[in-house]
Amino acid sequence: MRRDSFAPEQSRYVVRAERDYLAFVPPPLPPALDFDRSLVGLLSEADRALGELAGAGRTLPNPRLLARALVRREAVLSSRIEGTQASVSDLVLFEADQPTHDDGNDVREVFNYVKAVEHALDPNRRLPLSVSLLREAHAILLGGVRGNYATPGDVRRSQNWIGAPGCTLDTATYVPPPPERLWECLDAFEKYLHADHDLPPLVTIACAHYQFEAIHPFLDGNGRVGRLLVVLLLAEWDLLDAPLLDISAWIEPRRDEYYAGLLRVSTHGDWAGWVSFFLRGVAEQARDAVRRSVSLQSLRDDYRARVSTARSSALLGVLVDALFDVPALTISRARGILAVTHRSASLTVTKLVESGILTEVPGRVRNRLFVANGILQAIEGDPTAPLP
């Protein structure tokens, strides 16, 4: 990393590590941020959109089911930013099948992200908001996948860096704090999370995300844990009652702008540029989540209406709701959900196929698999498109 890549006011945070290379130690939060008219307008728009999403979430009969659907979308897109190729469809088929062995790690990485979010947001979790909680989430995220070499749950004890393939510490674009300064940075970061904040909450979350990425405390998985932190803080600070905002849907198609924005905070102190990018994303994804939640709720109402007749079994409605949790199932999963015999579960699934809610995946003689394509379309597709 070159010192002359940093503006003069930022170069004072470039330090020489014990092993004689240059690294960047971000100054403690909060930053000095000038709220000009543009930034105030973006903050107002993001606050308003997020408030509308929070209000929409509170009117939903079962926000947990719809939040689970949007968490899957966030998991897929946050993981895709890091190079995975799995889709929401791949994820739900994996969840329904629960294979003990799989040929590739991409879908398991996404599945692990869902589990990490659920763990971090569990109201009965063991740990409060802290670096230790993020370490637990990291351990879940990288357990049993390609990042397993990167000591899941452990803060790094060696140096990492960011740059073009094959670059070295000397030619890297960015070198985060050296190991001997890492805990100093993490302690300050954790204290900031619990401090009284003068900045508005959304701006504080944008700053916290940058700071985590700048510290880069793990050998792998920093980006995903940093985006999980956004979801966590929105819930911890009561901005949303459920994880309905999928910020990665904004970042994924703009990943170059995302990485450049984070880097310019380090190299030039460009907080306004980064916070503006983040607030635009919050506003856009909050509006999208409102539309998507309405679409999913309408679809749930339609499905329940299809199976609610005078002679229908209450089991059908139970299974419909379970599909908004995981939009695919086997007969065995249906049997476990309904606590009935294999034959009764099979008959119930058949009725959902006949009603157009489920479609059987072809080519599977044993352990037949059924998918709710309408729910997948509502999660992945255009939320304003007509219901299937």
C-alpha positions in Angstrom: 0.0 0.0 0.0 1.3 3.4 -0.9 1.1 6.4 1.5 0.7 8.8 -1.5 -2.6 7.1 -2.3 -4.0 8.9 0.7 -4.9 12.6 1.0 -2.7 14.5 3.4 -5.3 14.7 6.1 -5.8 10.9 5.9 -2.1 9.9 5.6 -1.7 10.5 9.3 -3.7 7.3 9.9 -1.3 5.3 7.7 1.0 3.5 10.1 4.1 1.3 9.8 3.4 -2.2 11.2 5.8 -4.1 13.4 6.8 -6.2 10.3 7.7 -3.0 8.4 4.8 -2.6 6.0 2.2 0.2 5.7 -1.4 -0.3 7.0 -4.4 2.0 7.7 -5.8 2.4 11.2 -9.2 4.2 10.9 -9.7 6.9 13.5 -12.5 6.3 16.0 -16.1 7.3 15.2 -18.0 9.5 14.9 -16.6 11.5 11.9 -17.0 15.2 11.3 -19.8 15.2 8.7 -21.1 18.3 7.0 -24.9 18.0 6.4 -25.4 20.1 3.3 -28.7 20.4 1.6 -28.2 17.3 -0.6 -27.3 15.1 2.3 -30.2 16.4 4.5 -32.6 15.6 1.6 -31.3 12.1 1.2 -31.6 11.5 4.9 -35.1 12.8 5.0 -36.1 10.5 2.0 -34.5 7.5 3.6 -36.1 8.1 7.0 -39.5 8.5 5.4 -39.2 5.4 3.3 -37.9 3.3 6.2 -40.8 4.6 8.4 -43.3 3.5 5.7 -41.7 0.1 5.7 -41.8 -0.1 9.5 -45.5 0.9 9.4 -46.3 -1.7 6.7 -44.5 -4.4 8.7 -46.7 -3.6 11.7 -49.9 -4.1 9.7 -49.0 -7.5 8.4 -50.8 -10.4 10.1 -47.6 -12.4 10.3 -44.5 -10.3 9.6 -42.1 -13.1 10.6 -43.1 -15.2 7.6 -42.5 -12.3 5.1 -39.3 -11.3 6.9 -38.0 -14.8 6.4 -38.6 -14.5 2.7 -36.7 -11.2 2.5 -33.8 -12.5 4.6 -33.3 -15.2 2.0 -33.1 -12.5 -0.7 -30.6 -10.6 1.4 -28.6 -13.8 2.0 -28.4 -14.6 -1.7 -27.4 -11.1 -2.8 -24.9 -10.4 0.0 -23.2 -13.7 -0.8 -23.3 -12.9 -4.5 -21.3 -9.7 -3.9 -18.5 -12.1 -2.6 -18.7 -14.3 -5.7 -21.2 -17.0 -5.0 -23.6 -18.1 -7.8 -26.6 -19.5 -5.8 -30.1 -18.2 -6.3 -33.1 -18.0 -4.0 -34.4 -21.1 -5.7 -31.2 -23.0 -5.0 -31.4 -21.9 -1.4 -35.0 -23.0 -0.8 -34.4 -26.4 -2.5 -31.4 -26.9 -0.3 -33.4 -26.0 2.8 -36.2 -28.4 1.8 -33.8 -31.2 1.0 -31.3 -30.6 3.8 -28.5 -32.7 2.2 -25.8 -34.0 4.5 -23.3 -33.7 1.7 -23.3 -31.3 -1.2 -21.0 -31.0 -4.2 -20.5 -27.2 -4.1 -20.3 -24.8 -1.2 -22.1 -21.8 -2.8 -25.6 -22.7 -1.6 -24.4 -23.8 1.8 -22.7 -20.4 2.2 -26.0 -18.7 1.5 -27.8 -21.1 3.9 -25.2 -20.3 6.6 -25.9 -16.6 6.1 -29.6 -17.1 6.8 -28.7 -19.0 10.0 -26.2 -16.3 11.0 -28.9 -13.6 10.6 -31.4 -15.6 12.6 -28.9 -16.2 15.3 -27.9 -12.5 15.6 -31.6 -11.4 15.7 -32.7 -14.1 18.1 -34.3 -12.3 21.1 -33.1 -15.2 23.3 -29.5 -15.1 22.2 -26.8 -15.4 24.8 -24.8 -12.3 23.9 -25.8 -8.6 23.6 -24.8 -6.5 20.6 -21.0 -6.8 20.6 -17.9 -7.9 18.7 -18.4 -11.3 20.4 -21.9 -11.6 18.8 -20.4 -10.8 15.4 -17.8 -13.4 16.0 -20.5 -16.0 16.7 -22.3 -14.9 13.5 -19.0 -15.3 11.6 -18.5 -18.8 13.0 -21.9 -19.8 11.7 -21.4 -18.1 8.3 -18.1 -19.8 7.5 -18.7 -23.2 9.2 -18.1 -26.1 6.9 -17.6 -24.0 3.7 -14.7 -22.6 1.6 -13.9 -20.0 4.3 -13.4 -22.7 6.9 -9.7 -22.3 6.6 -10.2 -18.7 7.9 -10.7 -19.8 11.5 -14.5 -19.1 11.7 -15.4 -17.0 14.7 -11.8 -16.0 15.4 -10.4 -12.5 14.9 -7.4 -12.7 12.6 -3.9 -13.0 14.0 -2.2 -12.3 10.6 -2.4 -9.5 8.1 -4.9 -9.4 5.2 -5.2 -6.9 2.4 -7.3 -5.9 -0.5 -6.2 -5.4 -4.1 -5.9 -6.9 -7.5 -5.2 -10.7 -7.8 -1.6 -11.5 -7.0 -0.9 -8.2 -5.3 1.4 -8.0 -2.3 1.3 -5.9 0.9 3.4 -3.3 -0.9 1.1 -3.1 -4.0 -2.3 -3.6 -2.3 -5.0 -1.0 -2.7 -5.8 -1.2 1.0 -4.2 -2.8 4.0 -6.4 -2.8 7.2 -5.0 -2.4 10.7 -2.1 -4.8 11.6 -2.8 -7.5 14.1 -1.1 -5.7 16.9 -3.5 -2.7 16.5 -6.6 -4.8 15.8 -8.2 -5.1 19.3 -7.6 -1.5 19.9 -9.8 -0.7 16.9 -12.4 -3.3 17.8 -12.7 -2.1 21.3 -13.3 1.5 20.1 -15.8 0.2 17.5 -17.8 -1.7 20.2 -17.8 1.2 22.5 -19.2 3.4 19.7 -22.1 0.9 19.1 -23.2 1.5 22.7 -22.5 5.2 23.0 -25.0 8.0 22.8 -25.0 9.1 19.2 -25.2 12.7 18.0 -25.6 11.6 14.4 -29.0 10.3 13.1 -29.4 6.5 13.4 -29.2 5.7 9.7 -26.0 7.8 9.3 -24.6 6.1 12.4 -25.3 2.7 10.8 -23.6 3.8 7.6 -20.6 4.9 9.7 -20.5 1.6 11.7 -20.6 -0.4 8.5 -17.7 1.5 7.0 -15.7 1.2 10.3 -16.2 -2.6 10.4 -15.1 -3.0 6.8 -12.1 -0.7 7.3 -11.0 -2.8 10.4 -11.5 -6.0 8.4 -11.2 -8.2 11.5 -11.5 -11.6 9.9 -9.5 -13.4 7.3 -12.6 -14.0 5.2 -16.3 -13.1 5.4 -15.9 -9.4 6.4 -18.2 -8.1 3.8 -21.1 -10.4 4.7 -20.7 -9.9 8.4 -20.6 -6.1 7.8 -23.8 -6.2 5.8 -25.4 -8.5 8.5 -24.4 -5.7 10.9 -26.7 -3.3 9.0 -29.6 -5.7 9.4 -28.8 -6.2 13.1 -28.6 -2.5 13.9 -31.9 -1.7 12.2 -33.5 -4.2 14.6 -31.4 -3.4 17.7 -32.2 0.4 17.4 -35.9 -0.3 16.8 -35.9 1.2 13.3 -37.6 -2.0 12.0 -39.5 -4.7 14.0 -38.4 -7.4 11.6 -35.5 -7.8 9.0 -37.5 -6.5 6.1 -34.7 -4.4 4.4 -32.4 -6.2 2.0 -29.6 -3.6 1.5 -27.5 -6.0 -0.6 -30.1 -5.8 -3.4 -29.0 -2.2 -3.8 -25.3 -2.9 -3.4 -24.9 -6.0 -5.6 -25.5 -4.3 -9.0 -23.4 -1.4 -7.8 -20.5 -3.3 -6.1 -17.8 -1.2 -7.8 -19.4 2.0 -6.5 -19.8 0.4 -3.1 -16.2 -0.6 -2.8 -15.0 2.7 -4.2 -17.1 4.6 -1.7 -15.8 2.7 1.2 -12.2 3.1 0.0 -12.6 6.9 -0.5 -13.6 7.3 3.1 -10.2 5.8 4.0 -8.1 7.5 1.4 -9.8 11.0 1.3 -12.2 11.1 4.2 -15.1 11.3 1.8 -17.8 10.5 4.4 -20.5 12.5 2.5 -20.0 10.3 -0.6 -20.3 7.1 1.3 -23.2 8.1 3.5 -25.1 9.5 0.4 -24.7 6.1 -1.3 -25.9 4.2 1.7 -28.9 6.5 2.3 -30.0 6.2 -1.4 -29.8 2.4 -0.9 -31.9 2.5 2.2 -34.6 4.6 0.6 -34.7 2.5 -2.6 -34.8 -0.9 -0.8 -37.3 0.3 1.8 -39.7 1.2 -1.0 -39.0 -2.1 -2.8 -39.6 -4.0 0.5 -43.0 -2.4 0.9 -44.0 -3.4 -2.6 -42.6 -6.9 -2.1 -44.3 -7.3 1.3 -47.6 -6.3 -0.1 -47.1 -8.7 -3.0 -46.2 -11.6 -0.6 -49.1 -10.8 1.7 -51.6 -10.7 -1.3 -50.2 -14.0 -2.4 -50.6 -15.5 1.0 -54.2 -14.3 1.2 -54.9 -15.7 -2.3 -53.4 -19.1 -1.4 -55.3 -19.3 1.9 -58.5 -18.4 0.0 -57.9 -21.2 -2.5 -57.7 -23.8 0.3 -60.4 -22.4 2.6 -63.6 -24.1 1.8 -66.3 -25.5 4.0 -65.0 -29.0 3.5 -61.2 -28.3 3.5 -58.8 -29.4 6.1 -57.2 -26.9 8.4 -53.9 -28.6 7.6 -53.9 -26.9 4.2 -53.7 -23.5 5.7 -50.9 -24.6 8.1 -48.9 -25.9 5.1 -49.5 -22.7 3.1 -48.0 -20.6 5.9 -45.1 -23.0 6.1 -44.3 -22.4 2.5 -43.8 -18.7 3.2 -41.2 -19.9 5.7 -39.4 -22.2 3.2 -41.1 -22.2 -0.3 -40.4 -25.8 -1.0 -41.0 -29.1 0.8 -40.8 -32.8 0.7 -43.5 -35.2 2.0 -41.3 -35.8 5.1 -41.1 -32.1 5.8 -44.9 -31.8 5.4 -45.3 -34.7 7.8 -43.1 -33.0 10.4 -44.9 -29.7 10.1 -48.4 -31.2 10.3 -47.6 -34.0 12.8 -49.6 -36.5 10.8 -49.0 -39.8 9.0 -47.1 -40.0 5.8 -50.3 -40.7 3.9 -52.1 -37.7 5.3 -49.1 -35.5 4.5 -49.0 -36.8 1.0 -52.7 -36.1 0.4 -52.4 -32.6 1.8 -49.4 -31.9 -0.5 -51.4 -33.3 -3.5 -54.2 -30.9 -2.8 -51.8 -28.0 -2.9 -50.5 -29.2 -6.2 -54.0 -29.5 -7.6 -54.8 -25.9 -6.4 -51.7 -24.6 -8.3 -49.8 -23.6 -5.3 -47.1 -26.3 -5.5 -45.3 -27.8 -8.5 -43.4 -31.1 -8.3 -39.8 -31.0 -9.3 -39.4 -33.6 -12.1 -37.0 -36.5 -12.1 -37.1 -37.4 -8.4 -38.6 -40.9 -7.7 -37.5 -41.0 -4.1 -37.9 -38.1 -1.7 -40.2 -36.1 -4.0 -39.7 -32.4 -3.9 -42.4 -29.6 -4.4 -41.8 -25.9 -5.0 -44.1 -22.9 -4.5 -43.0 -21.0 -7.7 -45.3 -18.1 -7.0 -43.6 -17.3 -3.7 -40.2 -17.6 -5.3 -41.3 -15.2 -8.0 -42.5 -12.7 -5.4 -39.2 -12.9 -3.6 -36.9 -12.8 -6.6 -38.9 -11.0 -9.3 -40.6 -7.7 -10.0 -42.8 -7.0 -7.0 -45.2 -5.0 -9.2 -45.8 -7.9 -11.6 -49.2 -9.7 -11.6 -49.6 -12.5 -9.0 -49.1 -16.0 -10.5 
